[in-house]
Amino acid sequence: QVQLVESGGGLVQAGGSLRLSCAVSGRTFSSYSMGWFRLAPGKERDFVAGINWSGSSTNYADSAKGRFTISRDNAKNTVYLQMNSLKREDTAVYYCARGSYYSNPSAYEYWGQGTQVTVSS
């Protein structure tokens, strides 16, 4: 069974930074693309960023471009989301998922439990 465990969320002031991590169990991590999504209260789940199996290709939502950076360390079975210049509208539960690096959530087969990010003004 594949397990994804996010960490690194918390409370941060607007303009601040956070780095989210997603540790993935199993020996096949380096074979799969990974993505980050977020879910804010009253809104639909939104794609944030994706990265292919090798890290050579990335994909970002418009809201994340220029502020967020997705990366991965295949030796550590971990994918990261560095978030800078955070805004109140970035407040959400952030989820990592395995299976693609595009925005369609149906392309992802495994999901983590999420980590809360709260940005205060």
Legacy VTK file of the C-alpha trace (Angstrom):
# vtk DataFile Version 3.0
C-alpha trace
ASCII
DATASET POLYDATA
POINTS 121 float
0.000 0.000 0.000
1.354 3.402 -0.950
1.229 6.043 1.740
1.781 9.765 1.360
2.385 11.890 4.445
2.475 15.676 4.204
4.142 17.941 6.731
5.327 21.504 7.060
2.038 23.336 7.205
1.258 25.945 9.806
0.363 29.547 10.509
2.358 32.230 8.713
1.943 35.937 8.132
1.221 37.275 4.682
4.462 37.688 2.775
6.088 34.820 4.616
7.250 31.414 3.438
6.630 27.764 4.162
8.058 24.561 2.774
5.765 21.592 2.564
7.096 18.065 2.377
5.432 14.870 1.249
7.076 11.589 2.172
6.004 8.640 0.044
6.349 5.005 1.036
7.485 2.326 -1.364
10.453 1.671 -3.609
8.922 3.001 -6.815
8.703 6.685 -5.916
11.146 7.709 -8.633
8.927 6.135 -11.296
5.978 8.439 -10.718
5.055 12.029 -11.270
3.749 13.916 -8.276
1.458 16.840 -7.704
0.242 19.264 -5.058
-3.364 20.349 -4.710
-5.181 22.520 -2.212
-8.678 22.743 -0.830
-9.977 25.922 0.736
-13.270 26.200 2.634
-16.189 26.598 0.280
-14.059 26.029 -2.799
-13.201 23.155 -5.082
-9.920 21.296 -4.959
-7.374 23.218 -6.998
-4.199 22.076 -8.680
-1.123 23.916 -7.417
1.961 22.320 -8.975
3.262 19.086 -10.489
6.614 17.506 -11.225
7.546 14.593 -13.445
9.362 11.477 -12.287
12.867 12.860 -12.789
12.222 16.441 -11.799
13.074 17.686 -15.273
9.565 19.007 -15.960
7.277 21.032 -13.743
3.820 22.499 -14.096
2.225 25.316 -12.094
-1.165 26.851 -11.661
-1.238 30.522 -12.554
-1.749 31.357 -8.885
1.500 29.593 -8.004
3.775 30.782 -10.780
6.632 32.942 -9.557
5.897 32.255 -5.881
5.879 28.469 -5.428
8.501 25.919 -6.408
7.965 22.178 -6.573
10.938 19.850 -6.298
11.699 16.262 -5.401
14.439 14.160 -3.897
14.122 10.623 -5.224
16.761 9.351 -2.811
14.529 10.447 0.063
11.182 9.529 -1.535
10.045 13.081 -0.886
8.439 15.868 -2.878
8.515 19.459 -1.702
6.548 22.632 -2.235
8.395 25.824 -1.384
5.888 28.627 -0.968
7.073 32.229 -0.863
5.251 35.556 -0.743
2.241 33.856 0.767
-1.149 35.551 0.566
-4.299 35.119 2.615
-5.920 33.415 -0.360
-3.301 30.660 -0.138
-4.974 29.477 3.058
-6.088 25.893 2.464
-5.394 22.275 3.207
-2.588 21.167 0.906
-2.465 17.630 -0.445
0.200 15.758 -2.317
-0.754 13.069 -4.790
0.941 10.489 -6.971
0.313 9.766 -10.593
0.662 12.793 -12.808
1.991 16.308 -12.980
-0.969 17.788 -14.751
-3.982 19.496 -13.235
-6.634 16.776 -13.624
-7.154 15.198 -10.192
-8.566 12.063 -11.798
-5.068 11.273 -13.082
-3.791 10.791 -9.529
-4.270 7.463 -7.787
-2.909 8.044 -4.299
-3.412 11.027 -2.000
-2.069 12.159 1.319
-4.138 13.252 4.293
-3.298 16.923 3.874
-1.558 19.635 5.855
-3.169 22.924 6.860
-1.652 26.196 5.717
-3.082 29.364 7.233
-1.904 32.773 6.115
-2.801 35.704 8.337
-2.812 39.350 7.386
LINES 1 122
121 0 1 2 3 4 5 6 7 8 9 10 11 12 13 14 15 16 17 18 19 20 21 22 23 24 25 26 27 28 29 30 31 32 33 34 35 36 37 38 39 40 41 42 43 44 45 46 47 48 49 50 51 52 53 54 55 56 57 58 59 60 61 62 63 64 65 66 67 68 69 70 71 72 73 74 75 76 77 78 79 80 81 82 83 84 85 86 87 88 89 90 91 92 93 94 95 96 97 98 99 100 101 102 103 104 105 106 107 108 109 110 111 112 113 114 115 116 117 118 119 120
